[in-house]
Amino acid sequence: GENVEQHPSTLSVQEGDSAVIKCTYSDSASNYFPWYKQELGKRPQLIIDIRSNVGEKKDQRIAVTLNKTAKHFSLHITETQPEDSAVYFCAASIETGRRALTFGSGTRLQVQP
Amino acid sequence: DAGVIQSPRHEVTEMGQEVTLRCKPISGHDYLFWYRQTMMRGLELLIYFNNNVPIDDSGMPEDRFSAKMPNASFSTLKIQPSEPRDSAVYFCASSLNPGQENEQYFGPGTRLTVT
């Protein structure tokens, strides 16, 4: 089955700096890669996703890049703000096959004001 | 739509008792997922359904766990008998069909504590 590895497990940055979280996956058939943000005591919520026919996707201060050859994808947050502090999870799945997401272990991002 | 609804939000029970967690997916979503979240193991898929039929239950830890989806608007996850190591947050999520919007929408979760 799919295995998703995520690092770092914790990340502390100063407000205004950029943050990068990286994930690798094992199943070359995976073609859907979402990122979820989970604030303390809350549910995971989708913040951005990318499909395998796209190399990069941006949404305001958030961007995701995908390298299918190397089987890794990354989340980039620019101009970080204290409200970006949360746990971020990457995931992978096959859109037209087994649709369950395999999640990474999570990255706790702390943005210091 | 109210989103995915889960009940109860918190459950405290004693070891050996039966626990039933409930989920109402978003109307029109054909897929329903049950996840468990712990500090040690992160977010784990337990089981998922498509059109009320269980598709993959390989994540169900053992026979003490069972899940049903009697209709498109309701699912249950049952633990019998419960054990302290079952303490976790259990999330239900739902999504649309392949080829359409793919996002999984999570419910608020049920925090289970087994003493």
Interface residues (C-beta under 8 A of the other chain):
Chain A: Y32 P34 K42 R43 P44 Q45 L46 D49 F89 E95 T96 R98 R99 A100 L101 T102 F103 G104 S105 G106
Chain B: Y31 F33 G42 L43 E44 L45 Y48 N50 I55 D56 F91 S95 P98 G99 N102 E103 Q104 F106 G107 P108 G109
